[in-house]
């Protein structure tokens, strides 16, 4: 099995050496360089369709990992943990037979504990699924969606725990303090203000639901920022104006921290780009008049719209592209749609169905063979911005029945159970229950 060597330097530069070739990255810090290098390592693991052994060399030490196609990075099996580094310094266990027996016993004991934990989690999940006939609501034992953080996501500002299953992110204007990005329960209870300002747009969640990525506009330009979902640290990721991304639009974030976003160009052709959290271009997937993308849960597919005009808000036809850039994009539907969102299981995509001056919420299966059949869930005048619940049984969306104040609603994925979220009314936008 070929070994991959990642070298992250103190100046933010880095090198990935694999298969007889070297590739360079240039970022703002050693941690950012590590994140960008690990993202490239995940790409190689996906190409190989198997975990790959990796050595990460940084100024403070060395780590040996297995990087999986899913984006997960873990200490290499068969290596014992030493005392240093974020994953601990890894030293191949050797020595005499008794030493190896002790190490093996510890490994077996740890795996036995893991099996017990998995059984307990399975029992709890079975109990929680029994509550799925109604929208998730806050309780003293509110379910928390677990997610193993990838190396890429771990470099972003993030909360210690994912948001509870009954909690979503929205952008709203309360009429007093102005616009804010905040969290809200499905019972309409405000939880935490994450960012404020009339220049905030396009808030999205990361797959682990621990970070909110949003756009702040200022002085004719825009910057992409990330804030912990509990309102903790907030920092700049990158600003627009670069040749790779002249104008930032709302991104979708993958498990390894890589992002897919449409990069606009004033008077020019828009590009659908894969970029690192530091704003470095990984690859271009498409060009044209393009709408905001969504990434499949496994991170292999991107769905977006190709639009008739440069006004992407008017919608376009749904297209599918490979995240790795293999092959040409494929059209999924001739009907007009906007802002698609993959379900947590990846078996359907929800979107705004555009037609006759109105917007409805619709879904389209992605795993069915043969002709794909669209399902219309709502018949509102202006129903927009669908986002799935963590269990995939519900959707939240914003409804604007008139030109005046609208509100947030939830509906089951089969089109039943339409319910308004109490007190979630007024000027609002961009509800996000799970990642795009």
PAVEXZA-464594 format. One record per atom (N, C-alpha, C, O): x negated, y negated, z negated. Coordinates in steps of 0.02 Angstrom, whole numbers, plus 50000, padded with zeros to 5 digits. Last residue first. Layout:
XYZ
...
END
This chain:
513334890749840
513594890549909
513294896349948
513444897050007
513684898149678
513234895349729
513604894849796
514104898149807
515224893949591
514634898149603
514224894849658
514394889449683
515954882649578
516034887749527
515444892649531
515214895149480
516084866349613
515614871949625
515674876749566
515464875149511
516924853149697
516924858249644
516464863949661
516454866249719
516814840249776
516284845149768
516354849749708
515874850349670
517734826949694
517454830349752
516994835949729
516804836349670
518924813849652
518494819549636
518254822849700
518524821549754
519974803049575
519454803249626
518964808849609
518624808549558
521234813449500
520924807049515
520444807549573
520514811949615
521094827449383
521414823649436
521054816949445
520624815149406
521174838149280
520664837449333
520974833949392
521094836949445
522164840549188
521764834449180
521214833549231
520834828849227
522194857949222
522444852149185
521924846549181
521334847749171
522174864049382
521754863549323
521974857349285
521934851849312
523604872449450
523194866449442
522764866949379
522964869949330
523694887649538
523754884449473
523324878149471
522734878349489
524314901249628
524084894349633
524224890649568
524794890349545
524544915249640
524314912449576
524064905349580
523634903449540
523884921549798
524394920849746
524104917149686
523494915949682
522884924149891
523354918849905
523894917849854
524334913549864
521914932949856
522444935649900
522974930349915
523474931949948
521104926149769
520834927349836
521344930449883
521224930649944
522104914349677
521804920949686
521574921749759
521824918449804
521624897549643
522074902149676
521724908849683
521114909149693
521584881549563
521314888249573
521844892549605
522444891449595
521274864049594
521724869749589
521314876249592
520764876349621
521094846849556
520784853349565
521304858849553
521704858449507
521834832849649
521704836849590
521354843349607
521304845149666
522024815449697
522094822649707
521974826349643
521994823449589
522764799449729
522384804049686
522534811349701
523104813149716
523194796349900
523024793949834
522664799449795
522314803549824
523654801250014
523044797350021
522814794749953
522304791349949
524154817149951
524294810849984
523624807249993
523094810149979
523584828849904
524234829249936
524434822849973
524824823050020
522174835649899
522354828649903
523024828249940
523034827450001
521334847549803
521924846149844
522064838649841
522074835649787
519894857449796
520204850949780
520764849649830
520694850649890
519744873949725
519704869249780
520014862649758
520354862349707
519184890049677
519374883249657
519314878949719
518884880049761
519734906949684
519394901349716
519634894849683
520214894349663
519484923549617
519814917149620
519394912249661
518804913149672
518684934649618
519414935649620
519804929149629
520394929349646
517314934049598
517564934449666
518314935249673
518564936449728
516754931849476
516964938749490
517264939549560
517444945049579
516464917949480
515924922749476
516124929949491
515714933849516
517514910549611
517374912049541
516814917249538
516694920749587
517014900349752
517244906649722
517094906849647
516614903849623
517684885649823
517114888749790
517374894749750
517894894249718
518154873949953
518264880149914
517624882749883
517084882149913
518444859850005
517884861949962
518014868249921
517994867949860
520234856050013
519534855750034
519064858849982
519254860149925
521744851850083
521434856450036
520714857450057
520584859550114
522894841750125
522164841250126
521874845550070
521784843050014
524144848150124
523984843050173
523234842350182
522974842350238
524184866350104
524204859450082
524044854650138
523854856650193
524324879950105
524634876150159
524694868750139
525184865450154
523144893550078
523534887650057
523814884150118
523584885050174
522594904750142
522794905250072
523244899450050
523684900450008
522514914150286
522654907450261
522924908050190
523434911350179
521314924650347
521864924450300
521934917350274
521474914750243
520754931550503
520774926050456
521394926550411
521924928650434
519954946050546
520604942950539
520594937650484
520434939150426
518854951750669
518914948750603
519564944850599
519714940850643
518824967050756
519054960150755
519124957650683
519424961050642
517524977950697
518004975950747
518204968650739
517794964550717
517404979950521
517194981750588
517734979650637
518324979650621
517074968550386
517534972650426
517254974050495
516904969850524
516284959850317
516054966750320
516504971150362
516344977050373
516834947550307
516194947950341
515944955050350
515464956350386
518464940250322
518024945750299
517374945750339
517374944150399
518874923850281
518734928350337
518274933950311
517754932450282
520084912350216
519524917050208
519464921350270
519954922350307
520554895150186
520614901550220
520014905950204
519494903450181
521474881050145
520944885550123
521074892350155
521624894950151
521764867450261
521994872850218
521394876950197
520854876450227
522074851150314
521554855850293
521874861050247
522224859250199
522704842250460
522744844750392
522154849450378
521784851450424
522694838850593
522614833450545
522644835650473
522624831550427
522754851150661
523334846750658
523284841150608
523794838950581
521524859250563
522004859450618
522574854650608
522854854150553
520334869250481
520494862650508
520984863250565
520894867350610
520064876950333
520354878250400
520614871550426
521064868650396
518664878050235
519214873650253
519434875450324
519024875350370
518304894750174
518144888550209
518764884250215
519324886550202
517464909850122
518024905150117
517804898650150
517214897050154
517024925950174
516814918950170
517444914750168
517904915850207
516644942250106
517084937350137
516774930450132
516324929250092
515714950050043
516174953450089
516664948650123
517074950850164
514854945449946
514644944850015
515114947950066
514934948650124
515174944649815
515014951249840
514774951049913
514514956049938
515474930849803
514924933849764
514714940749787
514134942549780
515774924049970
516004926949907
515414930049869
514914931649900
515104909250045
515104916550038
515404918449970
515304915049920
515924895850117
515604898150054
515674905650050
516224908350051
515954881850234
516044888950216
515674890550151
515194887250132
516384867950285
516094869750220
516234877050200
516584878150151
517654871450409
517154867050378
516964869850310
517344873750281
518334875750572
518224876850501
517714871850476
517384868350515
519324880850709
518944875550676
518924876550601
519434878050570
519044896750790
519464891950756
519044886850718
518484888350697
518224906350839
518324900550882
518724895150847
518754889450872
516974914650740
517674912750751
517704906650796
517274902250792
515624918050746
516084922450710
516814920950726
517224925450726
514214918150854
514844914950835
515304920050802
515364925750826
512544919450800
513124922850829
513754919350806
513844917950747
510854914250840
511464913750801
512064916650838
512094916350900
509684926850899
510034920450908
510644920250863
510944925450849
508304934450804
508864934250850
509184927350854
509004922750818
507764930050643
507774935150695
508394934450739
508954933750713
507664921650534
507574918750600
507584923750657
507434921850714
507954925750407
507264926650430
507134924050500
506564924150523
509314923750403
508884919450363
508164919850386
507794914950384
510224924050553
509794927750508
509354922850470
509054918350499
511844916250563
511134916650582
510764920850531
510954921150473
513444912950626
513044916950580
512334917350607
512234918650666
514734900450633
514174904150662
513784907650607
513804905650549
516334893750663
515884897150617
515354901150655
515514904650703
516564877850743
516644885050743
516124888350697
515554886050692
516994863350642
516734866650702
516854874150697
517214876450653
517394846950570
517384854250574
517114856850640
517004853050688
517324833950538
517894835950579
517904843450591
518384846050620
516124831550477
516714832150434
517334834350472
517824836550442
515154829350572
515244836250548
515854837150504
516084842750494
515064820450702
515434819650640
515604826650614
516124829450631
514514823950822
514044822650768
514394821450702
514064821450649
515624837050881
515324830350883
514844829650825
514764834150784
515914850350862
516014847450929
515664840750936
515444838950991
514744860750769
515294856050777
515324853150847
514844853450886
514534875650692
514274871650748
514854867250771
515384869750789
514384879650521
514794877850578
514384874150630
513954870050614
513724894750443
513794887450447
514264885950506
514524890650537
512884907250353
513474905450392
513564897850387
513494894950333
511504917850346
511734910950336
512344909850381
512314911250441
510824932150265
511264929250315
511464922250296
511574920750237
510084936750158
509864938650225
510244935150281
510014935050338
510414935950023
509954931050051
509734932450122
509234929650145
511364942949958
510714946149965
510194941650000
509614943550005
512454933749968
512154935449903
511474938749908
511044937549865
512184921950105
512454928150078
512114929950012
511544927850001
512384904450100
511924910050104
512244916150073
512554915650020
513064891350201
513114895550143
512674901650154
512594903950211
512864874050264
512804881450265
512974884750199
513034881450147
513764860650345
513414863350287
513424871050285
513924874050302
513634859750527
513954858650463
513594862350407
513164866550420
512884851450670
512934857050623
513264854950558
513194849250535
512504849850828
512934846450781
513154851750730
513564856050746
510814856650838
511444854550867
511834850150819
511544847050775
509864871550803
509904864450817
510584862850848
510894867050880
509244883550682
509684881450736
509624873950745
509384870450701
508194886750594
508654892050615
509084890050674
509274894450714
506484884350558
507094881350585
507534886950612
507294891350648
505564887350405
505744888850474
506374884950493
506744882550450
504984879650301
504804886650310
504964888850381
504534891850415
504424863850253
504794867650302
504524874750307
503924875850315
504514857850089
504084860350143
504494864850189
504864869150166
505174853249975
505284849850038
504844852050095
504814848650146
505084860349860
504654854449864
504734850749930
504394845749941
505854871549877
506114866349832
505694859949833
505914854749809
505684874450057
505514875849988
505814870449943
506014865149969
506924877850184
506414873650153
506274875950082
506704879150051
507614880650339
507434883950277
506854880050247
506344879050281
508764870150430
508094871950408
508094876150345
508534875450302
509534865150567
509684869450510
509014872450488
508734876750522
509554848550628
509214855050623
509424858750560
509484855750507
510294837450748
510224840050681
509904846950682
509964850650731
509604825850861
509884832450852
509764834750780
509214834050754
509944808050836
509594813850863
509954820350849
510524820350827
510454797150771
510464797050843
510144803050876
510064803150937
509534801850633
509934796350661
509884796150737
509344795150765
509654818250590
509194813550622
509604808050654
510004809550699
509824829750452
510074825350504
509524820850532
508994819850501
509674845750412
509274839650410
509494835250468
509364836950526
510564856850317
510554853250380
510164846850370
510304842950325
509724869850226
510104863650230
510054860750300
509584861950337
509274881950114
509474880850183
509894874550184
510374873950145
507894885250005
508514881850020
508634881850095
508174881550135
507174896349883
507174893249949
507874890449964
508374893049940
507394903149764
507284896049761
507244892549829
507284886449832
507744916249776
507034914849767
506874907349765
506294905449765
509114915949799
508864918749736
508134917149723
507924916849665
509464899749879
509414906949878
509104909349812
508864905249773
510644886749901
510024889049869
510034896649864
510544899649847
511104874650020
511284880949987
510634883949962
510124883749997
511284856450015
510934862850027
511324868750000
511804868049962
511914842450102
512014847050046
511704853850060
511844856850113
510554833750189
511254835350177
511294840750123
510784843450101
509364820850220
509564826750181
510324827450180
510694822550172
508494816450362
509064814650320
509344820950287
509534825650321
507274821950411
507374814650410
507944812450364
507894807250331
506314833950384
507004832750361
507124825250355
507064822450301
505074833950446
505434840350441
506164839250423
506594843150443
504624820850434
504764823350501
505174829850499
505574831150544
505534813250294
504974816850322
505134819150393
505724819450411
506684807550246
506224803250281
505624806750310
505224803650346
507174812150077
507194812650149
506714807650181
506364803950146
506244819449939
506644814149970
506664815150045
506244818550074
506354832849817
506024829349872
506514824249901
507114824549889
506634833749672
506344839149712
505984836249772
505374836949779
506604825649515
506604825049588
506304831249620
505794833749597
507494832249372
506904829949408
507014829649483
507444833049510
508014834449208
508234832349275
507614829949311
507234825849284
508394844649065
507914841249109
508224839949178
508624843849203
510074846549019
509384845548997
508974841849049
509174836549073
511364850449047
511224843349041
510524841749017
510384836048997
511504863549073
511714861449007
511574854048994
511644851648938
510944865349197
511674865749193
511934863849124
512534862749117
509644853749239
509854859749203
510614859549192
510894854249180
509544847049403
509654845949332
509874852549300
510234856449331
508684840749543
508924846649507
508984844949434
508544841749405
508874831549698
508674832149629
508964838549599
509434841449626
508424823449844
508704829649817
508424830549747
507814830549737
508834807149902
508354811749870
508734817749843
509314817049821
509004795550037
509274800549991
508714804749962
508194805749993
509144778050084
508874784750088
509194789350036
509614787149997
509674765750058
509714768150126
509434775050136
509474777850191
509484764349918
509114760249965
509124762750036
508624762050072
509994780649879
509724774449854
509344770849909
508914773849942
510874794949824
510734790249878
510504783649849
510774781249799
510554811049772
510644804149749
510424799449805
509864799849830
511234827249769
510924821949809
511074815249777
511634813849757
510844841849668
511284836649695
510884831449733
510264831249730
510964857149587
510574853249635
511054848149666
511594849949688
510954864049430
511374860449478
510904856249522
510514852249497
510624879849356
510374873549383
510874870649431
511194874349469
511174891749324
510814888249271
510574881349292
510334877449250
511674900949413
512134896349381
511824892949320
512164891449271
510904908649496
510934910749425
511384906249384
511474907449324
511024901749621
511334908349611
511384910549539
511854914049521
511424884249584
510954889549605
511274896349591
511764896649553
512744873649643
512444877849592
511924882549623
511984884449681
512824856449701
512884863649712
512544867349654
512114864549620
513474840549748
513204844849695
513334852149711
513884853949731
513654828849841
513434835549861
513154839949807
512624843049818
513084813249768
513484817149815
513234824349815
512684825849792
512984797449687
512894804749682
513354808249732
513934806549739
513084783849670
512694786149727
512594793749727
512154796149763
513654779749556
514094779849615
513734782549677
514044783549729
513214789649413
513044784749464
513494785349525
513694790849543
512494802949315
512984797649327
512734792949381
512134792249392
512434820249268
512124814449301
512664809349315
513244811249325
513114828449177
512444830249198
512074824449231
511464823849223
514174830049040
513984825649096
513254827049113
512824826849070
515054844248990
514424840648988
514344836349050
514454838649106
516494847348977
515964850648938
515354846148933
515144844348878
518264844648973
517594842348992
517064845548947
517174846348887
519494856449009
519114853448954
518434851148979
518044855249003
520304863349097
520274856049102
519884852649047
519944846649039
520234876649099
520784873849060
520784866249060
521194863049027
519074879249162
519674880249201
520304878249163
520844878249191
517944865949110
518224872649106
518844873149149
519124868049170
516574857249184
517274857149164
517514864349160
517314868449201
515164846249203
515454852849198
516134852449166
516274847949126
514734833249325
514854835849258
515124842949261
515284845449314
514214818649395
514214825849405
514244828949336
513834827349292
515204803549412
514724807749377
514764814849404
515264816949432
515684786549439
515594793349463
515084797049420
514604794149395
516324776549302
516134777649372
516044785049387
516294789349350
516824774249179
516094774649185
515864775649256
515264775749269
518214772749227
517884768449178
517134768349188
516844763149203
518664781649321
518944774849322
518624770049273
518744764049276
518074793749331
518594793149281
518894786149277
519334784849236
517684802949466
517664795949444
518234795049395
518824795449413
516664817749492
517284814149484
517164807049460
516614805349436
516164833649538
515984826549542
516634822549538
517094823749576
515904848749444
516274844449489
515994837449488
515624835649442
515664865849402
515374859149410
515814855149458
516074857849506
516454876649280
516244874849347
515954867749346
515984864249295
516804890549176
516544883749182
516284882549253
515944886749282
517064903549142
517644899049147
517444891849161
517864887349157
515854909949127
516244911449186
516844906749196
517094906049251
514584898349070
515104903349058
515544904149120
515594899649161
513024896049156
513674893349136
514154899049120
514134904149154
511634905549088
512064903349143
512694899949115
512864900849057
510474898548967
510974903448987
511354900949048
511404894949058
509574888148964
509364894548937
509834900148958
509614905848967
509554878849120
509794880149053
509564886949030
509374891249070
508194871149209
508724876149203
508914877049130
508514876149085
507234864249339
507544863049274
508134867749266
508544868349312
506314877449426
506784871849425
507004870449353
506954874849310
505584888849418
505204882549419
505664876449418
505414870849409
506464899349429
506184897949362
505784891449361
505644888849307
506714900849563
507214897349522
506924895349455
507124890249427
505524908249598
505684901849627
506164897849585
506044891949572
505594920149524
505034915649512
505184908649539
504994903649509
507304922349470
506734923849513
506184918849498
506294913849463
508174928549329
507894922849365
507314925049408
506884929049388
509554938749336
508834938949325
508504933349363
508544933249424
511044934549258
510664934449320
509924934449303
509704930649260
512694935949194
511974936949187
511654936949255
511954939149304
513974925549145
513704929149202
512954929849194
512594924849189
514874927949000
514314924449030
514044928649086
513894934549077
516514925948935
516024930048970
515484925649000
515634920049024
516894920048773
516904918748845
516344922448879
515764922348857
517424922048647
516984927148675
516944926348750
516964931248787
518254911848620
517674912348576
517184917448602
516594917448584
518614905748786
518794909048724
518174909348680
517634907248701
519184898148933
518704898048879
518994901648818
519574900448800
519684909049068
519794903249024
519304903748966
519034909148952
519864914649234
519454914549174
519594908249133
519634902749161
521564917649284
520934914049292
520524914349229
520814914449174
522094935049275
522214927949264
521554924249270
521024927349262
521654947649298
522304945949327
522474938649317
522954936149346
520504950749230
520434947249294
521094945549326
521094942249378
520364957649113
520644950949108
520674947349174
520854941449176
519724969049146
520424969749130
520774963049122
521384962549125
518444964949155
518814965549218
519554966549206
519964964949248
518014965749021
518144959149051
518554959649115
518974955349128
517894979649004
518374975948964
518544969348997
519134967449001
516874982349096
517524985549105
518054981849066
518614980849091
515854974949038
516114972849102
516794975949115
517234972749143
515634982448920
515874975648915
516184973248981
516704969948981
515154994448977
515764994448937
516064987448933
516674986548940
513984989549039
514504992549079
515174992649042
515694991249071
513234985448927
513464980448975
514034983149018
514514979549032
512994998248873
513384993348835
513654987948881
514244986048875
512225003848976
512855006948958
513295001948921
513895001448935
511114995248973
511524995549034
512204998549018
512714996149043
510584998248847
510844991548860
511304991548920
511824988148920
510185011548868
510705010048818
511005003248831
511615002348826
509185009048964
509765013148982
510335011748933
510915010948954
508265001748887
508594998548944
509225002448964
509734999348980
507825011348799
508195005648773
508565002048828
509124999648818
507145019348891
507725022048856
508155016448827
508765016748829
506125010748928
506625012548978
507235015548946
507795014448970
505415010148807
505715004048834
506255005648885
506775002448887
505005023448798
505445020648746
505785014348771
506385013248759
504185024348910
504795028448907
505275025748855
505885025648865
503165015348870
503565014048931
504215017948929
504745015148945
502685021848757
502975015248750
503415013548811
503955010748804
502185033448816
502725033848768
503065027148759
503685026848753
501165028048895
501735031148928
502325031748880
502895030648900
500295023748792
500595018848839
501205021748872
501715018348877
499985036148734
500305030948695
500645025848740
501215023948727
499355042448842
499965045348813
500345040148773
500955039848777
498235034648861
498745034748913
499395037548887
499935035348907
497535037648742
497755030748756
498305030648807
498795027048799
497315051648758
497755049248705
497995042048717
498575040448704
496405051748872
497085054248877
497535051848821
498105050148835
495455036048881
495535043248873
496275045048872
496715040748872
495585023249008
495335026048945
495475033448942
495585036748993
496915013849068
496455019249082
496235022249016
496645023648973
498015002849143
497875006949084
497455012949105
497615016549152
497484987349207
497654994249223
497504998649163
496954998449135
498194973049139
497594977049143
497784984249156
498204987049121
498794956749154
498934963849166
498284967649177
497874965649218
499314944149045
498764946749087
498854954249093
498974957749043
501004938449056
500464941549019
499934944149067
500084945949124
501744930449130
501954937349132
501494941649089
501574947749085
501034918749096
501754919049086
502044925949092
502554927249061
499494922549004
499874921349065
500614922049053
500824925349006
498824936048898
498874929248923
499304928848985
499474933949016
498544949048843
498784943748800
498934937148832
499164932648797
499214962848944
498694959648904
498974953348872
499584952348872
500124977448972
500124970248964
499554967948920
499444970648866
499684989949096
499874987849028
499774980449021
499384977349058
500394997149240
499914992549212
500144990449143
500744989449132
501395004549289
500755007949283
500205003349258
499625005349255
502194991749384
502244998149348
501555001449345
501175001249394
501844974749368
501744980749407
501794986949363
501484987249310
503144963749314
502484966749304
502424973349340
502904977249343
504154956749448
504074960149384
503364962649377
503014963749426
505304946749533
504594948249523
504514951249454
504784948549405
506614946549655
506394947849586
505644949449584
505384952849628
507014945749783
506744939649754
506494940549683
506204936049654
507354957349847
507894953449817
507664946749790
508084942449775
506134963449879
506504959949932
507074955649905
507274950849938
504984960249741
505504964149774
505834960149830
505824953949828
503344961649690
503834956949716
504334960849759
504144964249806
502474966049551
502834968949607
503364963949628
503784962049587
500914958249498
501634959149500
501844963749556
501464965349602
499694951949396
499824957249445
500564959049442
500814961049389
498824936649371
499394940849358
499454946049414
499284944749471
497544927049291
497764931149346
498344935549325
498374937749268
497184909749240
497154917049236
497454920449298
497584917349349
497264896249257
497284898749188
497284906349184
497374909149130
497224893749395
496664891449354
496664894349283
496134895049253
497794909349468
497884902349450
497304900249406
496934904449381
498284921949573
497704918949540
497834911549531
497954907849579
499244936049581
499284928749580
498694926149541
498604927849483
499414950049681
498984946949631
499074939349637
498994936549691
500684961749714
500434954949723
499964953249665
500114954749607
501494974749804
501054972749749
500714966049764
500484964849820
503194974349858
502494973749876
502084971749814
502304967449776
504664984049891
504264979849847
503524979949868
503274984949892
505334983650060
505114987250000
504734982449955
504484977349979
505424978150188
506004981550159
505804986050101
506064991550093
504534970150251
504324977050240
504894981450214
504854987550216
505274958350248
505064961050313
504884968450307
505044972550350
505374956750110
505974957850150
505804960750218
506154965250243
504044954350078
504374960350051
505014961950089
505174967750099
503864942250144
503484948050167
503804954550141
503824959550177
504714934350065
504844935150137
504474941250165
504754944950205
504044934949943
504704938149949
504884939250023
505174944350040
502934927249978
502844934349961
503504938149966
503524943749990
503524914749991
503244917950051
503134925450039
503224929550084
503854912849857
504384912949907
504144916249972
504514920050003
502584912549801
503024918249786
503604918649834
503824924149851
502164900249853
501814906349873
502244912549859
502264917149899
503044891249790
503044891749862
502704898249886
502934901349934
502674893649654
503354894849677
503384895749753
503704900349777
501334889549655
501504896449638
502194898249663
502304903649690
501514876049684
501154880249731
501314887649719
501414891449766
502154871949568
502514871649631
502174875949684
502514879149725
501094873849479
501704877749471
502124877649535
502414882749553
500144864749527
499984871849530
500614876149521
500674881349553
500984852049628
500674854649567
500524862049575
500744865249622
501504848249752
501314842949704
500944845549643
500624841549609
500804857449895
501344855149851
501064850049801
500494847949805
500514866950030
500284860750000
500874857849960
501384856049990
499874882850083
500434878650062
500144872450029
499584872650002
499254893550214
499154888250165
499824885050146
500274884650187
498814910450244
499284904950256
499224899950199
499144901950141
497784922450325
497874917750271
498374912350292
498374910050349
497744940050365
497854933050384
497964928850322
498204931350271
497704953350331
497144950650369
497214943450390
496804940950428
498824955650252
498794958450320
498244955550363
498314955250424
498644940750163
498994947050171
498944949350244
499024945350290
498554927550056
498134931850098
498464938750102
498544942150051
499044911450033
499284918250031
498874922350081
498854920750141
498514897549939
498384901949996
498704908749983
498654911449928
498794880049896
498794887249884
498694891149948
498784888550003
498824864549802
498724868549862
498734876049845
498684877949786
498834858249682
499474859549714
499424863349779
499934865149809
497634857349618
497824851549658
498504852449693
498714848049730
497424869849563
497634864449518
497874858349557
498274854449531
498094883049668
497564878649643
497844872849603
498434871049610
498464899849685
498754893149673
498234888849639
497954890649588
498414913149788
497964908749750
498274901849746
498334898349796
498894929549807
499134922649807
498674918549762
498564920349704
498694943749901
498364939449853
498614932249862
498574929449916
499344959949918
499404952949936
499094948649881
499214949849822
498804975749975
498864971149919
498884963949945
498494962049989
499624989550051
499194983650058
499334978650002
499914977549984
499575005950000
500005000050000
499554993850000
499154992949954
END
